[in-house]
Amino acid sequence: MPLEAPLQNFWVCCSVEKPLASKHYTAKVDYEKCKRCGFCTAVNICHSPATCVGCLSCYWACPYEARALAEASLNEKSYVTISVEGKPLRVPHNITVARALELIGFRFGPPGSKRPSLSCGTGGCWACSIVIDGALERACITPVRSGMRIELGVEKHTPLRIVHGPEPHTVGGKGTPWWEVDYVNYVEAAIWVAGCNLRCPQCQNYHVTYDNSTAPMTPEEAAKLAMYCHKRYSTRGVAISGGEPTINRRWLVEFFRAVSKRVSPRVRRHLDSNGSVLAPDYIDELVEAGCNNIGVEPKCVRVETYMKITGVAERGLAEEYLRTAWKAIEYINAYHRDRVYLGIGLVYNRELVTLEEIAEAGDRIASIDPHIQVTVLDYFPTFRRRLLKRPTVSEMLEVKRVLEERGLKTVIVQTEHGHVGPGERRLGYFF
Protein backbone atom coordinates (compact mmCIF):
# COMPACT_ATOMS: atom_id res chain seq x y z
CA MET A 1 0.00 0.00 0.00
CA PRO A 2 1.25 3.60 -0.57
CA LEU A 3 3.00 4.88 2.54
CA GLU A 4 2.80 8.64 2.07
CA ALA A 5 -0.61 9.06 3.75
CA PRO A 6 0.21 6.69 6.60
CA LEU A 7 3.49 8.52 7.17
CA GLN A 8 1.63 11.81 7.45
CA ASN A 9 -0.73 10.23 9.95
CA PHE A 10 2.23 8.89 11.89
CA TRP A 11 3.87 12.24 12.34
CA VAL A 12 0.59 13.79 13.47
CA CYS A 13 -0.20 11.01 15.95
CA CYS A 14 3.12 9.57 17.02
CA SER A 15 5.72 12.32 17.14
CA VAL A 16 7.51 12.93 20.42
CA GLU A 17 6.02 16.43 20.44
CA LYS A 18 2.47 15.00 20.43
CA PRO A 19 2.43 11.79 22.51
CA LEU A 20 -0.12 9.07 21.95
CA ALA A 21 -3.15 9.01 24.19
CA SER A 22 -4.24 5.52 23.19
CA LYS A 23 -3.90 2.51 25.49
CA HIS A 24 -2.47 -0.91 25.12
CA TYR A 25 -2.34 -3.94 27.37
CA THR A 26 0.51 -5.92 28.80
CA ALA A 27 0.36 -9.31 30.49
CA LYS A 28 1.88 -10.55 33.73
CA VAL A 29 1.90 -13.94 35.41
CA ASP A 30 -0.76 -14.62 38.02
CA TYR A 31 1.21 -16.93 40.28
CA GLU A 32 -1.87 -18.01 42.22
CA LYS A 33 -3.21 -19.63 39.03
CA CYS A 34 0.09 -20.77 37.54
CA LYS A 35 0.59 -24.56 37.67
CA ARG A 36 4.20 -24.53 36.39
CA CYS A 37 3.03 -26.72 33.51
CA GLY A 38 5.80 -25.51 31.21
CA PHE A 39 3.49 -24.56 28.33
CA CYS A 40 4.88 -21.00 28.24
CA THR A 41 8.49 -22.18 28.27
CA ALA A 42 8.25 -25.02 25.75
CA VAL A 43 5.28 -24.43 23.42
CA ASN A 44 4.06 -20.82 23.45
CA ILE A 45 7.18 -18.90 24.39
CA CYS A 46 7.65 -15.20 25.01
CA HIS A 47 9.62 -13.35 22.33
CA SER A 48 10.24 -10.37 24.60
CA PRO A 49 10.97 -11.87 28.03
CA ALA A 50 12.69 -8.78 29.44
CA THR A 51 9.72 -6.44 28.97
CA CYS A 52 6.17 -7.27 27.85
CA VAL A 53 5.34 -5.69 24.49
CA GLY A 54 1.63 -6.47 24.67
CA CYS A 55 1.39 -9.18 22.02
CA LEU A 56 -0.84 -11.14 24.47
CA SER A 57 0.10 -14.49 22.96
CA CYS A 58 0.69 -15.93 26.44
CA TYR A 59 -2.64 -14.52 27.63
CA TRP A 60 -4.54 -16.50 25.00
CA ALA A 61 -2.39 -19.62 25.21
CA CYS A 62 -2.06 -20.34 28.93
CA PRO A 63 -4.17 -23.45 29.71
CA TYR A 64 -4.77 -22.25 33.28
CA GLU A 65 -5.49 -18.59 32.42
CA ALA A 66 -2.58 -17.57 34.63
CA ARG A 67 -2.11 -14.22 32.94
CA ALA A 68 -3.48 -10.88 34.12
CA LEU A 69 -3.81 -7.86 31.84
CA ALA A 70 -2.62 -4.40 32.79
CA GLU A 71 -3.49 -1.26 30.85
CA ALA A 72 -0.69 1.16 29.96
CA SER A 73 -0.47 4.41 28.01
CA LEU A 74 1.80 4.43 24.99
CA ASN A 75 2.88 7.96 25.87
CA GLU A 76 4.68 6.50 28.88
CA LYS A 77 7.05 4.67 26.54
CA SER A 78 10.33 5.82 25.08
CA TYR A 79 10.82 5.91 21.33
CA VAL A 80 13.06 4.04 18.90
CA THR A 81 13.81 4.66 15.25
CA ILE A 82 12.94 1.98 12.71
CA SER A 83 12.94 1.98 8.91
CA VAL A 84 9.75 1.16 6.97
CA GLU A 85 10.21 0.88 3.21
CA GLY A 86 13.41 2.89 3.56
CA LYS A 87 11.81 5.74 5.54
CA PRO A 88 13.04 6.38 9.10
CA LEU A 89 10.26 6.53 11.67
CA ARG A 90 10.11 6.96 15.42
CA VAL A 91 7.77 4.57 17.17
CA PRO A 92 7.04 3.83 20.81
CA HIS A 93 9.41 1.37 22.42
CA ASN A 94 8.19 -1.95 23.87
CA ILE A 95 5.40 -2.61 21.37
CA THR A 96 5.11 -5.21 18.64
CA VAL A 97 5.97 -4.61 15.01
CA ALA A 98 2.29 -5.11 14.20
CA ARG A 99 1.25 -2.34 16.59
CA ALA A 100 3.93 -0.03 15.23
CA LEU A 101 2.73 -0.60 11.66
CA GLU A 102 -0.86 0.07 12.67
CA LEU A 103 0.21 3.34 14.28
CA ILE A 104 1.66 4.58 10.98
CA GLY A 105 -1.53 3.70 9.13
CA PHE A 106 -0.76 0.25 7.70
CA ARG A 107 -3.86 -1.93 7.61
CA PHE A 108 -3.53 -5.68 7.93
CA GLY A 109 -6.00 -7.74 5.93
CA PRO A 110 -8.76 -9.85 7.49
CA PRO A 111 -8.05 -13.52 8.26
CA GLY A 112 -7.98 -15.56 5.06
CA SER A 113 -7.01 -12.66 2.82
CA LYS A 114 -4.04 -12.63 0.47
CA ARG A 115 -2.42 -9.75 2.36
CA PRO A 116 -0.59 -10.02 5.69
CA SER A 117 -3.23 -10.46 8.39
CA LEU A 118 -3.32 -10.65 12.18
CA SER A 119 -5.14 -13.95 12.05
CA CYS A 120 -4.09 -15.88 15.14
CA GLY A 121 -2.27 -13.27 17.19
CA THR A 122 -0.19 -15.95 18.89
CA GLY A 123 2.64 -16.50 16.41
CA GLY A 124 1.69 -19.89 15.00
CA CYS A 125 0.17 -19.20 11.60
CA TRP A 126 2.74 -16.71 10.28
CA ALA A 127 -0.01 -14.96 8.28
CA CYS A 128 1.14 -11.60 9.67
CA SER A 129 4.66 -12.06 8.33
CA ILE A 130 6.47 -9.10 6.86
CA VAL A 131 10.12 -8.73 5.91
CA ILE A 132 12.33 -7.70 8.83
CA ASP A 133 16.03 -7.20 8.17
CA GLY A 134 15.75 -9.23 4.97
CA ALA A 135 13.83 -12.24 6.28
CA LEU A 136 10.20 -13.12 6.95
CA GLU A 137 9.19 -12.61 10.56
CA ARG A 138 5.96 -12.50 12.51
CA ALA A 139 4.70 -8.98 13.14
CA CYS A 140 2.28 -10.06 15.87
CA ILE A 141 4.86 -11.23 18.44
CA THR A 142 8.11 -9.57 17.34
CA PRO A 143 9.10 -6.51 19.40
CA VAL A 144 10.33 -3.37 17.66
CA ARG A 145 13.98 -2.54 18.16
CA SER A 146 16.13 0.40 17.17
CA GLY A 147 17.50 0.14 13.63
CA MET A 148 15.02 -2.50 12.48
CA ARG A 149 14.46 -2.47 8.70
CA ILE A 150 10.92 -3.38 7.62
CA GLU A 151 9.63 -4.10 4.12
CA LEU A 152 5.93 -4.71 3.53
CA GLY A 153 6.12 -6.56 0.21
CA VAL A 154 6.20 -10.30 0.90
CA GLU A 155 5.30 -11.65 -2.54
CA LYS A 156 8.87 -12.61 -3.42
CA HIS A 157 9.32 -14.55 -0.18
CA THR A 158 8.10 -18.13 0.28
CA PRO A 159 5.42 -18.24 3.00
CA LEU A 160 6.10 -20.06 6.26
CA ARG A 161 4.02 -21.82 8.89
CA ILE A 162 4.51 -24.02 11.95
CA VAL A 163 3.64 -27.63 11.13
CA HIS A 164 3.18 -30.74 13.29
CA GLY A 165 3.40 -34.22 11.85
CA PRO A 166 3.01 -35.91 9.49
CA GLU A 167 1.39 -38.94 11.05
CA PRO A 168 -0.63 -41.80 9.57
CA HIS A 169 -4.25 -41.64 10.71
CA THR A 170 -6.79 -44.47 10.96
CA VAL A 171 -9.85 -42.21 11.42
CA GLY A 172 -9.36 -39.04 9.42
CA GLY A 173 -11.53 -35.96 9.86
CA LYS A 174 -15.04 -34.71 9.29
CA GLY A 175 -14.53 -34.80 5.53
CA THR A 176 -13.00 -38.27 5.34
CA PRO A 177 -15.42 -40.56 3.44
CA TRP A 178 -16.95 -42.76 6.13
CA TRP A 179 -16.69 -45.99 4.14
CA GLU A 180 -12.88 -45.73 4.05
CA VAL A 181 -12.57 -45.88 7.85
CA ASP A 182 -12.15 -49.31 9.46
CA TYR A 183 -9.84 -48.48 12.41
CA VAL A 184 -7.34 -50.98 11.01
CA ASN A 185 -5.82 -49.45 7.88
CA TYR A 186 -4.31 -45.99 7.75
CA VAL A 187 -6.70 -43.78 5.83
CA GLU A 188 -4.79 -40.48 5.67
CA ALA A 189 -1.33 -38.98 6.08
CA ALA A 190 -2.05 -35.91 8.17
CA ILE A 191 -0.31 -32.73 9.19
CA TRP A 192 -1.53 -30.14 11.66
CA VAL A 193 -0.71 -26.43 11.43
CA ALA A 194 -0.45 -23.96 14.29
CA GLY A 195 -2.54 -20.85 14.78
CA CYS A 196 -6.29 -20.24 14.85
CA ASN A 197 -8.60 -17.26 14.57
CA LEU A 198 -10.96 -18.73 17.19
CA ARG A 199 -10.41 -18.90 20.96
CA CYS A 200 -12.23 -22.12 21.88
CA PRO A 201 -11.87 -22.69 25.65
CA GLN A 202 -12.15 -26.43 25.01
CA CYS A 203 -9.70 -26.45 22.08
CA GLN A 204 -9.25 -30.13 21.33
CA ASN A 205 -5.76 -29.64 19.89
CA TYR A 206 -4.39 -26.69 21.84
CA HIS A 207 -0.79 -27.95 21.96
CA VAL A 208 -0.73 -27.45 18.17
CA THR A 209 -2.95 -24.37 17.99
CA TYR A 210 -0.85 -22.26 20.36
CA ASP A 211 2.61 -23.45 19.34
CA ASN A 212 4.80 -20.50 18.38
CA SER A 213 8.19 -22.05 19.14
CA THR A 214 8.61 -24.79 16.50
CA ALA A 215 10.67 -23.88 13.45
CA PRO A 216 8.34 -23.08 10.51
CA MET A 217 8.19 -24.89 7.19
CA THR A 218 7.56 -23.82 3.62
CA PRO A 219 4.59 -25.39 1.79
CA GLU A 220 7.03 -27.45 -0.28
CA GLU A 221 8.78 -28.82 2.81
CA ALA A 222 5.48 -29.77 4.43
CA ALA A 223 4.24 -31.40 1.21
CA LYS A 224 7.38 -33.52 0.91
CA LEU A 225 6.97 -34.81 4.46
CA ALA A 226 3.27 -35.53 3.91
CA MET A 227 4.13 -37.38 0.70
CA TYR A 228 6.69 -39.53 2.47
CA CYS A 229 4.06 -40.51 5.06
CA HIS A 230 1.45 -41.10 2.35
CA LYS A 231 3.72 -43.47 0.44
CA ARG A 232 5.17 -45.15 3.52
CA TYR A 233 1.74 -46.13 4.85
CA SER A 234 -0.16 -46.39 1.54
CA THR A 235 -2.89 -43.98 2.64
CA ARG A 236 -5.83 -43.03 0.48
CA GLY A 237 -5.52 -39.38 1.27
CA VAL A 238 -3.37 -36.51 2.51
CA ALA A 239 -4.95 -34.23 5.08
CA ILE A 240 -4.26 -30.90 6.72
CA SER A 241 -5.90 -29.78 9.95
CA GLY A 242 -4.95 -27.54 12.84
CA GLY A 243 -5.26 -25.12 14.41
CA GLU A 244 -6.99 -23.55 11.44
CA PRO A 245 -5.30 -24.11 8.06
CA THR A 246 -7.18 -21.43 6.11
CA ILE A 247 -5.93 -18.35 7.97
CA ASN A 248 -2.62 -18.36 6.06
CA ARG A 249 -3.96 -18.33 2.53
CA ARG A 250 -0.73 -18.14 0.53
CA TRP A 251 0.79 -21.02 2.46
CA LEU A 252 -2.28 -23.27 2.18
CA VAL A 253 -2.81 -22.78 -1.55
CA GLU A 254 0.86 -23.47 -2.25
CA PHE A 255 0.72 -26.57 -0.03
CA PHE A 256 -2.13 -28.06 -2.05
CA ARG A 257 -0.33 -27.25 -5.29
CA ALA A 258 2.80 -28.96 -4.01
CA VAL A 259 0.86 -32.05 -2.90
CA SER A 260 -1.21 -32.24 -6.09
CA LYS A 261 1.81 -32.37 -8.38
CA ARG A 262 3.12 -35.36 -6.41
CA VAL A 263 0.03 -37.62 -6.26
CA SER A 264 -2.35 -39.30 -8.67
CA PRO A 265 -5.78 -37.72 -9.23
CA ARG A 266 -7.35 -40.54 -7.21
CA VAL A 267 -5.65 -39.48 -3.97
CA ARG A 268 -7.78 -37.36 -1.68
CA ARG A 269 -6.34 -33.99 -0.71
CA HIS A 270 -8.29 -33.16 2.40
CA LEU A 271 -8.76 -29.76 4.06
CA ASP A 272 -10.21 -29.87 7.58
CA SER A 273 -11.46 -26.36 8.45
CA ASN A 274 -13.75 -24.38 10.73
CA GLY A 275 -14.94 -22.62 7.57
CA SER A 276 -14.96 -19.17 9.16
CA VAL A 277 -12.94 -17.50 6.38
CA LEU A 278 -13.77 -19.81 3.44
CA ALA A 279 -15.20 -17.23 1.05
CA PRO A 280 -16.24 -18.42 -2.45
CA ASP A 281 -13.14 -17.06 -4.20
CA TYR A 282 -10.93 -18.77 -1.62
CA ILE A 283 -12.74 -22.08 -2.15
CA ASP A 284 -12.32 -21.73 -5.91
CA GLU A 285 -8.60 -21.10 -5.49
CA LEU A 286 -8.17 -24.17 -3.27
CA VAL A 287 -10.05 -26.41 -5.69
CA GLU A 288 -7.94 -25.17 -8.58
CA ALA A 289 -4.86 -25.95 -6.48
CA GLY A 290 -6.01 -29.56 -6.22
CA CYS A 291 -8.01 -29.72 -2.99
CA ASN A 292 -10.74 -32.32 -3.65
CA ASN A 293 -11.97 -33.11 -0.13
CA ILE A 294 -13.18 -30.44 2.31
CA GLY A 295 -14.56 -30.78 5.80
CA VAL A 296 -16.28 -27.64 7.10
CA GLU A 297 -17.14 -27.32 10.79
CA PRO A 298 -19.64 -24.55 11.57
CA LYS A 299 -20.12 -26.32 14.94
CA CYS A 300 -23.71 -25.12 15.50
CA VAL A 301 -26.40 -22.79 14.12
CA ARG A 302 -27.07 -20.21 16.85
CA VAL A 303 -24.67 -17.31 17.24
CA GLU A 304 -24.93 -17.36 21.05
CA THR A 305 -23.84 -20.99 21.05
CA TYR A 306 -21.07 -20.23 18.58
CA MET A 307 -19.73 -17.49 20.84
CA LYS A 308 -19.75 -19.84 23.82
CA ILE A 309 -17.97 -22.62 21.92
CA THR A 310 -15.42 -20.50 20.07
CA GLY A 311 -14.64 -17.82 22.64
CA VAL A 312 -15.30 -15.09 20.06
CA ALA A 313 -16.62 -12.31 22.29
CA GLU A 314 -17.59 -9.79 19.59
CA ARG A 315 -21.06 -10.73 18.39
CA GLY A 316 -20.67 -9.15 14.96
CA LEU A 317 -17.51 -11.10 14.27
CA ALA A 318 -19.09 -14.33 15.53
CA GLU A 319 -22.06 -13.79 13.22
CA GLU A 320 -19.70 -13.23 10.28
CA TYR A 321 -17.68 -16.36 11.00
CA LEU A 322 -20.74 -18.56 11.48
CA ARG A 323 -22.45 -17.18 8.37
CA THR A 324 -19.30 -17.68 6.28
CA ALA A 325 -18.97 -21.31 7.37
CA TRP A 326 -22.56 -22.20 6.45
CA LYS A 327 -22.31 -20.34 3.16
CA ALA A 328 -19.10 -22.24 2.38
CA ILE A 329 -21.04 -25.49 2.76
CA GLU A 330 -23.77 -24.24 0.45
CA TYR A 331 -21.25 -22.98 -2.10
CA ILE A 332 -19.18 -26.16 -2.22
CA ASN A 333 -22.32 -28.27 -2.56
CA ALA A 334 -23.72 -26.06 -5.32
CA TYR A 335 -20.62 -25.39 -7.40
CA HIS A 336 -18.00 -28.05 -6.63
CA ARG A 337 -19.89 -31.22 -5.77
CA ASP A 338 -18.52 -32.94 -8.87
CA ARG A 339 -14.91 -32.26 -7.81
CA VAL A 340 -14.99 -32.10 -4.01
CA TYR A 341 -16.16 -34.63 -1.41
CA LEU A 342 -17.81 -32.50 1.28
CA GLY A 343 -18.21 -33.26 4.96
CA ILE A 344 -19.83 -31.16 7.70
CA GLY A 345 -18.73 -31.04 11.33
CA LEU A 346 -21.03 -30.35 14.27
CA VAL A 347 -20.16 -30.57 17.96
CA TYR A 348 -22.02 -31.83 20.99
CA ASN A 349 -21.67 -31.49 24.71
CA ARG A 350 -24.78 -30.95 26.81
CA GLU A 351 -23.11 -27.98 28.55
CA LEU A 352 -22.59 -26.21 25.22
CA VAL A 353 -25.25 -27.33 22.72
CA THR A 354 -28.83 -28.52 23.17
CA LEU A 355 -30.48 -31.35 21.29
CA GLU A 356 -32.98 -28.79 20.04
CA GLU A 357 -30.16 -26.90 18.32
CA ILE A 358 -28.78 -30.16 16.95
CA ALA A 359 -32.19 -30.68 15.33
CA GLU A 360 -32.06 -27.15 13.89
CA ALA A 361 -28.67 -27.90 12.40
CA GLY A 362 -30.10 -31.09 10.92
CA ASP A 363 -32.91 -29.14 9.30
CA ARG A 364 -30.47 -26.66 7.81
CA ILE A 365 -28.26 -29.40 6.37
CA ALA A 366 -31.25 -31.32 5.04
CA SER A 367 -32.37 -28.19 3.19
CA ILE A 368 -28.99 -28.10 1.44
CA ASP A 369 -28.61 -31.82 0.73
CA PRO A 370 -29.68 -34.62 3.10
CA HIS A 371 -26.96 -36.90 1.72
CA ILE A 372 -24.01 -34.72 2.80
CA GLN A 373 -21.80 -36.53 5.29
CA VAL A 374 -22.21 -35.10 8.82
CA THR A 375 -19.84 -35.91 11.67
CA VAL A 376 -20.63 -34.89 15.25
CA LEU A 377 -17.69 -34.55 17.62
CA ASP A 378 -18.16 -35.34 21.30
CA TYR A 379 -16.35 -32.46 22.95
CA PHE A 380 -14.28 -33.73 25.87
CA PRO A 381 -12.67 -31.84 28.79
CA THR A 382 -9.38 -30.17 27.87
CA PHE A 383 -7.50 -26.85 27.77
CA ARG A 384 -9.52 -24.28 29.76
CA ARG A 385 -12.71 -26.32 30.07
CA ARG A 386 -11.28 -29.19 32.05
CA LEU A 387 -14.49 -29.62 34.05
CA LEU A 388 -16.58 -30.61 31.04
CA LYS A 389 -17.99 -34.12 31.16
CA ARG A 390 -17.48 -36.03 27.96
CA PRO A 391 -20.78 -37.16 26.40
CA THR A 392 -21.59 -40.81 26.92
CA VAL A 393 -22.00 -43.25 24.07
CA SER A 394 -25.76 -43.21 24.71
CA GLU A 395 -25.85 -39.42 24.43
CA MET A 396 -24.04 -39.48 21.11
CA LEU A 397 -26.36 -42.17 19.77
CA GLU A 398 -29.26 -39.90 20.72
CA VAL A 399 -27.63 -37.06 18.78
CA LYS A 400 -27.37 -39.39 15.81
CA ARG A 401 -31.03 -40.35 16.11
CA VAL A 402 -32.10 -36.68 16.25
CA LEU A 403 -30.20 -35.84 13.07
CA GLU A 404 -31.46 -38.88 11.19
CA GLU A 405 -35.02 -38.00 12.15
CA ARG A 406 -34.47 -34.65 10.39
CA GLY A 407 -33.85 -36.61 7.19
CA LEU A 408 -30.06 -36.82 7.13
CA LYS A 409 -28.76 -39.98 5.46
CA THR A 410 -25.05 -39.98 6.33
CA VAL A 411 -24.51 -39.25 10.03
CA ILE A 412 -21.42 -40.28 11.98
CA VAL A 413 -20.98 -39.63 15.69
CA GLN A 414 -17.70 -39.73 17.55
CA THR A 415 -17.75 -41.45 20.94
CA GLU A 416 -15.15 -42.27 23.55
CA HIS A 417 -15.00 -45.83 22.20
CA GLY A 418 -15.03 -45.14 18.47
CA HIS A 419 -17.30 -43.88 15.71
CA VAL A 420 -20.79 -45.00 14.78
CA GLY A 421 -21.57 -44.49 11.11
CA PRO A 422 -24.62 -44.33 8.85
CA GLY A 423 -27.44 -46.63 9.87
CA GLU A 424 -26.02 -48.90 12.53
CA ARG A 425 -22.55 -49.34 11.08
CA ARG A 426 -19.92 -49.42 13.80
CA LEU A 427 -16.71 -47.80 12.65
CA GLY A 428 -15.04 -48.29 16.01
CA TYR A 429 -13.71 -51.30 17.82
CA PHE A 430 -16.06 -51.60 20.76
CA PHE A 431 -19.27 -53.09 19.34
JOUR-V22591 format. One record per backbone hydrogen bond with DSSP energy under -1.0 kcal/mol. CO is the residue of the C=O (numbers start at 0). NH is the residue of the N-H. If there is no record, write none. Layout:
# JOUR-V22591
CO & NH
CO & NH
This chain:
# JOUR-V22591
2 & 6
3 & 7
4 & 8
5 & 9
6 & 10
7 & 11
8 & 12
9 & 13
14 & 17
21 & 73
23 & 71
25 & 69
27 & 67
29 & 32
29 & 33
37 & 40
37 & 41
38 & 42
38 & 43
42 & 211
55 & 59
56 & 60
57 & 61
61 & 64
65 & 29
67 & 27
69 & 25
71 & 23
72 & 75
73 & 76
77 & 92
79 & 90
80 & 146
81 & 88
82 & 149
83 & 86
86 & 83
88 & 81
90 & 79
94 & 143
95 & 99
96 & 100
97 & 101
98 & 102
99 & 103
100 & 105
101 & 104
109 & 112
115 & 108
116 & 118
123 & 161
125 & 128
126 & 116
129 & 136
130 & 150
131 & 134
134 & 131
136 & 129
137 & 141
138 & 97
141 & 96
144 & 147
147 & 82
148 & 132
149 & 84
150 & 130
153 & 156
160 & 216
161 & 193
163 & 191
166 & 189
168 & 186
168 & 187
172 & 175
176 & 179
177 & 180
186 & 236
187 & 168
188 & 238
189 & 166
190 & 240
191 & 163
194 & 243
199 & 202
200 & 383
204 & 207
204 & 208
205 & 209
207 & 210
208 & 194
216 & 160
217 & 221
218 & 222
219 & 223
220 & 224
221 & 225
222 & 226
223 & 227
224 & 228
225 & 229
226 & 230
227 & 231
228 & 232
229 & 234
235 & 267
236 & 188
237 & 269
238 & 190
239 & 271
240 & 192
243 & 246
244 & 247
247 & 251
248 & 252
249 & 253
250 & 254
251 & 255
252 & 256
253 & 257
254 & 258
255 & 259
256 & 260
258 & 261
263 & 266
267 & 237
268 & 291
268 & 292
269 & 239
270 & 294
272 & 296
274 & 277
276 & 278
278 & 282
279 & 283
280 & 284
281 & 285
282 & 286
283 & 287
284 & 288
285 & 290
286 & 289
291 & 340
292 & 270
293 & 342
294 & 272
295 & 344
297 & 299
298 & 346
301 & 305
302 & 306
303 & 307
304 & 308
305 & 309
306 & 310
309 & 198
313 & 317
314 & 318
315 & 319
316 & 320
317 & 321
318 & 322
319 & 323
320 & 324
321 & 325
322 & 326
323 & 327
324 & 328
325 & 329
326 & 330
327 & 331
328 & 332
329 & 333
330 & 334
331 & 335
335 & 338
335 & 339
340 & 293
342 & 295
343 & 374
344 & 298
345 & 376
347 & 378
348 & 351
348 & 352
353 & 357
354 & 358
355 & 359
356 & 360
357 & 361
358 & 362
359 & 363
360 & 364
361 & 365
362 & 366
364 & 368
368 & 371
369 & 408
372 & 343
373 & 411
374 & 345
375 & 413
376 & 347
376 & 378
381 & 384
384 & 387
391 & 395
392 & 396
393 & 397
394 & 398
395 & 399
396 & 400
397 & 401
398 & 402
399 & 403
400 & 404
402 & 407
403 & 406
409 & 373
411 & 375
412 & 419
414 & 417
417 & 414
418 & 426
418 & 427
419 & 412
421 & 424
424 & 420
